[in-house]
Amino acid sequence: MAVNKSVIKALKILELISKSDEGLTLSEIYKEVDIPKATCYDILQALYAEDAVYYKNEILKTYVVGSKLFTIGQ
């Protein structure tokens, strides 16, 4: 079975974000996960649209884990 690289990247992003109480910016995320900025942005926007992440700080655009993931985890 072929591995879906987008899913792997999304999971890495979510795992990283989940470790930060204050949230992480796009720049912090793509540098840490080591993926292109545009790819990271696209994944974050998809996760945001699905309530998997949200902005803890609208001005700084810091991402934190969203309510949907808490619901799934329960």
N, C-alpha and C positions, 0 to 999 in steps of 0.2 A: 504494500500500500504506500502510495506517495504521501509525503508530508506536506501539508499546506503551510507554506512559509508565512503567509499573512496571519494565520491563526497563531503560529508560534510567536511572531513579533507582537501581536496584540496581547498575548498572555505575558510576555516579558515586560511589556509596558505596564500592564495592570499590576503585576507583581511588584515592580519598582514603585509605582504610585502608592500601593497599599502600605508600603514601609515608611511613608512620610506623613506625619501628622499635619504639617503645615502646607503640604501640597508641593508640586513641582511644576516648573515652567516647561514649555516646549523645548527650549534650548537645553535645559538640564536633562530632560528625558532622552532626546535623540542622541546626545553625547554619551550618556551612560549606557544606553542600549546599543549604541553604535550602528544606527541605521540612518539613511538619508533623512534630512529635515522634512522634505515634502512627503515622504512615505509616513513618517511619524505623525505629521499633521493630519494626513488623510485618515489614519487609523484613529487618532484621538477624536476627530470630528465624527466618525462613525460611532465610536463609543459614547460620545456626548449625546448624539441623536437618540441613542438607545438607553439613556440614563445610567450607563455603566460608569461614567465619570461626570464630574461637574466642576465648575470653577469655585474654589473656596474663596478666592479673591478676584473679583471681576476686573479690577484695574491691572493687577499683576498677571492675570490669566494663569493662576496656579491650579493645577488639576489635582483632584482627590477622588477617591472611590465613590461612586454614586449609589443611590438607593437600590437600584435593580440588582446589583451584586450582593448587597446585604440580604435582599429577599431570596435570591438564589441560594445563598449560603445557609439560610435557615432551613 
